[in-house]
Amino acid sequence: MDEISTELDNLNNEVIDHMNSWVDLLGGGDVGRWVGAALVLLVFLIFKRVLVRGALGVMRRIAHQNERGMIANVLDAFALPLQALVMLLGIYFAVELLALPTGIDRTLVEIIRVAASFCVFWAFFRAVEPVGVSLNSLIGRFGAGLGDDLRQFFIRGVKTLIVVIAVVIFLEGWGIDVSAFLGGLGLAGMAVALAAKDSVANIFGGLTIFADNLYKRGDWIETPHFEGTVEVVGLRATKVRTFAKALVTMPNAQIVDSPVINWSRMTHRRIKMVIGLEYRTTAKQLESIVERLRDFLKDDDDVAQMDVAQMVHLSDFGASSINIDLYYFTKTTDWVTWREIRNRHIIAFKRIVEEEGAAFAFPSQSLYVETMPEPASRTDSDQRPASQIG
C-alpha cells in the first residue's frame, strides 16, 4: 500500500508540474493561473461526457448483447458517482493550479477528499440494488414470494453496512477515534443489548424463516394465534391478512417457537363426508350404493387416484341412520375449485341414493308407551238427570 501511495503522489506531482508549465506558456501570473484552472475544468467536463456516453455506453451495450444484465445495471448505477468523481478530480487540479494560500488550499483539498470518498461509497450504495435484483437465479430457489422478501432483506442489510462503514471511515479521517468511542460505550452497549434482546430474537427468527423456508408471501398459514394469508415477511415481524380481512403483525420469534401449518403446500385437498341412510334401507341397497359411490370416485377426473387414500365404507349404526363414510382427496388445492367439486359430488351422491330407491335419514326419536292410564270414573255428583221432553 505504501508503494502504491508513493506512486500516486509522484504521478500527482508530475501532473501538477506539467500544468504549471502550461500556465507559463499562457503568460503566468494570477490571470494565467485562473485561465489555466478554467481550462482544466473544461477538459474534465468534456472528459466526463466522453467517459459516460462513450466508454460506459459501449460497455453497457456489450453487456446487454452478451446477456450480462447485472453488469449493465451496475454500470448504470456507477454512472452518476463516476461523473461526480471526475469533476472532483478536475476541481482538485484546478485548486492546485491556482496556488492559493496554504490554509485555504488544505481546507479545499480536505473537502474534495471527503467528497471523493462519498462518491465511492455512493457508487457502491447505488450498485447494491441492481446486484440484489440480478440474483434471481440464486434467491429464486426459495420461491417467488420468499425470494422477493429475501432480496429486499439483502438489499437493506448491505446498504446499512455500507453506510456504517462510510461513517466510520469519515470519522476516522477527521481524527475521531471511533474504536475508543465504541469501547467507551461498552457498558451502555450491554444495557442496550439487554433491552433489545427481543428485537435480536425476532431478527434471528426472521433468518430462521428465510433459511428453513417456512412460508412466503401469499401462503395460507395457520398458527395457534391466527390464520390467514401472508402479506409481508419482514426481518422483525410477519404481517398476515386474516380471512376476516384484519391485518395481524406477529413477531418472528413467537412464530418460530410455535407450530406453523402451511396450508398452501398441500399436495391434494381432502374431502370428508358422512351419508346417513334410513334404517329401512335393505342390505342389497346398501351394497349397491357403496359400490356406485366407489365407481363414481374412481371415474372422476377431479379426484386424486394415486399416492392418497380413497375410502368408501359403511362406518356404523348411528342413532337414527346407517352411516356411509367417504374419505378422499381432490387433485386441486384451490379453495374455490375444491368447493365447486364438493358441491357437484353432493348432488351426484344424492342422485345415486335416490336411484337405488333409498332415502337419507334425519334425526328422529320414537316413543313407545307400554300401558295407558285408566280413565277416571265419574262420581255421582257429576251425573245429572236426563232432561225429559214432552
Secondary structure, 3 states (H helix, E strand, C coil): CHHHHHHHHHHHHHHHHHHHHHHHHCCCHHHHHHHHHHHHHHHHHHHHHHHHHHHHHHHHHHHHHCCCHHHHHHHHHHHHHHHHHHHHHHHHHHHHHHCCCHHHHHHHHHHHHHHHHHHHHHHHHHHHHHHHHCCHHHHHHHCHHHHHHHHHHHHHHHHHHHHHHHHHHHHHHCCCCHHHHHHHCHHHHHHHHHHCHHHHHHHHHHHHHHHHCCCCCCCEEECCCCEEEEEEECCCEEEEEECCCCEEEEEHHHHHCCCCEEHHHCCCEEEEEEEEECCCCCHHHHHHHHHHHHHHHHHCCCECCCCCCCEEEEEEECCCCEEEEEEEEECCCCHHHHHHHHHHHHHHHHHHHHHCCCCECCCCCCCCCCCCCCCCCCCHHHCCCCCCCC
